[in-house]
Amino acid sequence: MFTQSDIEQVIAGQREQAARRGMGLLRDILPTLPDLTSHALIISGIRRCGKSTLLEQLLAHRGAEALALNFDDPRLAGFASADFGLLDGLITKSGVRSLFFDEIQVVPGWESYIRQKLDEGFRIAITGSNASLLSRELGTRLTGRHITKEIFPFSYREFLRFRSLAPGEESLRLYLDEGGFPEYLKSKEPDILSGLLYDILYRDIAVRYGIRDTRSLKQFAVYLFSNPGNLITANKFRQILGIKTTATVLEYFSHLEDAYLIAFMPRFSHSARIQSVNPKKIYAADPGLVKVASLSFSDDRGRMLENAVYWQLRRRGMEVFYFNEKNAECDFIAMRSGGKPLLMQVCHELTSANRQREQRGLSAAMDFFQAEEGLIITFAQRDAYVDQGRQIQVVPAWEFFTSTYLKI
């Protein structure tokens, strides 16, 4: 049982911790966050990617006082819906009109409480690290009353600012090796990433969903992290790891994706059924996690580059697919509502050995979408040429990640 003093002490302690951390690196997404009164702002993303820090930056950016509370604090274990009444007393006492809540979805009935505070005219921002829990509960009580934004580990551009580096081949090589989790970049201690992976697999997934076979769950995650950019189906995966049912594989897929550890990119089709039955491409949340979780010891820079491009497109709010027709594959079809698709191939280096394959897949996609421009992203090459009257740009990845002229 909690008292109001208990909650007040937790709030004060968390405020002190935030002050010691400081504001951190200002995130690129910060200026795009809407200032809402009638809607809750939901910020979702993988654990430890900077969601709490972003809320602190938002508070400073808006110049308003807010009551902030992280419900993932061990001192709040057992916080129940009945305890929201105690929190209300502290809100009234503080006089603030803005509320920032981290991981509030761990509390049963939280969505009704948020709806109540919205009706009372409070500005509300929420963070969460499980996409399914947020979306399911928001859909029942907050339909039409929330706007969701995703945040990810540092982008390449943020990585450059954090490390005070210039864009180019050397800094890109570091980014593809180290990734973008802020705490890891500060210390370079691999145990930080190993601990993060453990927390997500066992605390957020195994405990939450009652999974007893944690050994299979870990094997499952390790295999996926070892194969970024590869195609996978649930049935093939079941056979590889010896899991008894396809339904179990699909549940694991869902849990890992909801926790933002893995993303699965579908094949482009106008038919949802065709999208669902075709293999999907695997993308890992961050290069640093791949390094600590993967069993692959090969230095596959091409796959890691493709992995980074995928998440850059997600950061820009694009809907992303791969294209495969008549054995011609194009790595990315990136779309935004009402806009033209952006067609891209990704390879570490464009050579005489792979040029025909890369060009064939890009040309097939350009034919299908009647596109006049295509893009090939490489580690360091820059070039341009014309194919059947259509413009093809070959762009260094570091330039793709930092430039705005690509209109994405």
N, C-alpha and C positions, 0 to 999 in steps of 0.2 A: 504494500500500500504506500502510495506517495503522499507527501504533503506539499503545499504550495512552496514552502521553504526549500524542499528538496529540488524542485524544478528550478527555482530561482538560483540556487547554487550551481546547478548544471549550466544554466544560461550564462552566468557570470564566468564560470570556468572556461566555457567554450569561447567566450568573448576575449578572455586573456590569451588563450591559445592562438586565436586568429590575429591578435595584435602582435604576438611574437613572430608569427609567420610573415606578416606583412602582406602587401597587395600582390606580390609576385608579378610575373610577366603579364602585361595587359593582353588579353586574348583578342584575336581578330574578330571574333563573333560579337564582342561586346557592343559596338555601335549599332548592330543590327537588331538587338533585342528590343521588342516593343515595350512601351510604357503603358501598361494596361490598368484599367480600373474595373471594368465589368467582366474581365476574363482572367483566369489564373495563367501565369506563365510557367510552363513545365520544361525543365532542362534535364534531359536524360543522356546517359552515356556510361561507359565502363567505369568501374571503381578506380579511384585515384587518378583520374584524367584531369582533375581541376575544377569539378563542378562547384564545390564549396567556395573555392577561391574566386570563381566567376561570380558567385552571388555577392561576395564581399566587394568585388570590383564594381558590380552593378549598383550596390548600395552607395559606394563612394561617388560613382559617376552621376547618380541621380541626385546626390546631395540631400538625401532624406534619411531620417532615422527609421530604423526598423527593429522589430524583435526577431532575432534569428535563433533557431534551435535545430540541432542535428539529432534526430531520433535514433540514429545508429550508435549512439553513445552507450557503452555498457551500463552506465549508471541509470539509464532509462529502460533497461530490460524489464519487461512486464508492464510497460505503459499501456493502458487500455483506454477505450473510448470514453469511459466514465471520468478519466483523468483530464479530459479536455476542459472540463469545468474549472479545474484548478488553473490551467493555462489561461483560460479566459480572464480570471481574476488578475493575473500578472499583466495581461495585455491592457486591461482597463487601467491598471495602476500606472503603467508606463506612458499611456496616452498616445502611443504610436498608431499610425494608420497603414503601416506596411508590415507584412509578415513574410519571413523567409524561412522555409522549412526544408531540411535535408532528410532524405530517406523516410518521409512520413508514411510511405506506403506499408511499412512494417507494422503499423498500428491498425487493428481492425476498425472499420467504420470511419477511416480518415476522410474519405471522399464526401461523406455527409457533413463533416465538420467544415471542410473547405467550402462547400456550397453555402453553408450558413454564413461564413465570414465574407464570402463574396456578396451575399445578399445584404450584409451589413455595411458594404461599401469599402472594405479593406482592399488594398493592393496586395497581391499574393504571388510569390514565386516559390516553386517547389523543384527540388532535384530528386532524381531517382536513378538507380542502376539496373533496373529490371524493366525492360520495355513492355513485357506482357502484363505484369501486375499493374503498371501505370495505365496502359491503354484499356484494359478490361474494366478497371474500376472507374476510370474517367468516363468511359462510355456509358456507364449506368447512371451516374449522378451528375456529371458535369458536361453532358452532351451540349455542344455549342457554347460552352463557357470556358474553354481553355485553348491555348495555343502552345504547341510543343516545338521545341528546338533541340537538336542533337548537338552534343559537344564530344570531341574526340581527343586523344592525346595530341601533343603539339604537332602542327603541320611543319613542313620543311621551313616555311617562312618564319614561323614562330621559333623553331629550333635555331635558326640563324641568329635571331635577336637574343635568345636566351644564352647562346654560347658566344655571342659577339663575333660571328663569322661572316665571311662574304660568300655570296652565291657562287657555285662553281663545282667542279668535279670532286675536289677533296672534301668539301663540306657535305656534298650529297653522299659520298661514300661513308662518311661518319654517320649521317642520318639513317642510312639503310642498315647500319650495323647497330646503332644505339637506340633508335626509335625516339618516342616523344613523351614518355612518362616523366613528369617533372621531378619527382623524388629520386628516381633512378639517375637522371641526368646530373643531379646535384652531387650524388655520392659515388656513382659508378659501382655500387654494391649489388651484385646479381641476386643476393638473397631478398632484396626488395621486390624484384619481379617474381621470384619463386614463391615468396609469401603471398603476393597478390594473386597469383594463379591458384595457390592452395585455398585462399579465402573464397574465391569465386566458385571453384569446383566443389568444395566441401561445405562451406557455410551457406553460400547463396543457392547452390543447386542441390547437392546431396541431402542436406538437412531439410531444406525447404520443401523438396518434393519427395522425401522419404525414400531416396535411392540407397539401398543397402550395398549393392555391388559397386563400391567406390573404385575398386581396381579396374573394372571395365570402363568406368567413366573416365578415369585418368588415361587409360590406353586410347580411348576414343579421342580425347582432346589432343594427346601427343601425336596421333596419326594425322589429324587435321592440321595441326601446326607444322607438321613436316611436309605438307603438300600444298602450300599456297599457290593459287593459280591453276590447280589441277581440277579436272572434272570428277564428280562423284555422284553416285546414286545410293539410295538407302539400301537397296538389295545387294549391290556390290560391296558396300561397307559391311553389311551383316556377314557376308561370306569371308571377307578379309579378317575380321576380328573374331569370328565365331560366335556372334551374338545370336540368340535363339530366334527372335522375331523381328520383322521389319518395323513393327509398331514401336518397339523399344528404341530402335535406331532413330526413328522419326521424332520420338519424344526427346532423346538426347540432342538431336539437331536443334530442336526448338528451344531447349533450355540454354544451350551454349549461345545461340543467336540472341535470345532475349537478354542474356547477360553481357552482350556486346563483345564476347570473346572471338566469335567467328561470324562472318557474313557469307551468305550463299547467294550468288548472282545467277538469275535464270537466263535461259536462252530467249532471245527476242521472238515473240509471236503475238499476233493479234488474238490468239486463242489462249485463254487462261488454262484450259485443259492441257494443251500442248506444252505450255510453260511448266506445268506441274509434273508431267511425266518424263520430261527430258532431264538429262544430267545437269547439275548445277556446278558452278565454279566456286571454289573455296577461297576465302580471303581471311587472313589472320589479323587481329586487332592492331598489332604493333610489331615492328621488327625486333624490338627488345624481347618481347614475349616469345617470338619464334626462336630466338637464340637460346633461351633457357628451357624451352619446352620441346624443341624439335629433336628427332633422332637422326635427321639428315645432316651429314657432315660435309656435304658438297657446298661449294660457294656459288650457289645459283643466283647470281646478281640479276639475271633477267626476270626470274620469278619474283624476287623481292622488289624490283622496280615496278613490275605490274601490280603487285600488292599495294605499293604506295600510291600509284595512280588511281586505283580503285577508291581508296579512302579520300584522296583529294577530290574526286568527283562527288563523293558522298558529302564532304564538307561544303561543297557548293550547292547542295540541295538537288542534285541531279538524280533522276531515275536511271538505273544502269543495267544493261543487258550485254550478253555476248551474242554474236551473230554466227549462225552455221547453216548454210544452204549448199547442197551438192558438194559436200566435203571442202568447202571454202569457209574458213573461219576468220572473223574479225573480233579482236579482243574486246572492244568496248563500243557500245551504242549508248551514248549519254543523252538523255532527254530532259527537257523542262517543259511544263505545260504551256502549249501555245508556241513553242519555239522549234527551230529546226534541229534534227539530231546531229550530234557531233560524233564523227566516226573515227576511231583510233586503233592503231596497232601499237604494241609495245614490245621492244626487243632491246637487249643490252647493247648490241652492235649490229648495224645493218651491213651484211657482207654479201659476197657473190654467192655464198652457199645458201643463204636464207632470203635473199631479196625477192626471188620469184614467189616464194610461199607467202611472205608478208604482203606483197603487192597483190597477189591473187585474192587473198581474203578481203583486203581493203577495197579492191575494185568490185568484188561481188556485192559487198555492202553498199557501195556507192551506186551501183546499178539498181539495187533493190529499193533504195530510198531516193533515187534520182538526185543524188547530192553532187555538187560541183566542187567540193573541197574535202580533202581527207588529211589525216595527220598520222605521222609515224613518230613515236617518242622513243628516243634512244638515251643511253647514258651520257654521251658527249657529242654526238654528231649533229651537224646543222647542214641542211641542204634543201633544195626545192627543185621540183621537176613537174612536167606536164604529162598526164596519162590520158590519152584519148580526149584531149581538150579540157581535162579537169586538173585542178591545182592540187598538188601533193606537197605538204611541208614536212620536212624532217627536222625535229626540234630536240635539243638537249633537255633532258628531264628537269634539270635545275632551273632552266628558263621557263619551262611549262609550269612549274610549281610557283614561280615568283612573278610571272607576267600577267597582265590583264588583257593584252591585245587578243588573246584566244577567245575572249567573250564567253567565258564560263565562270 
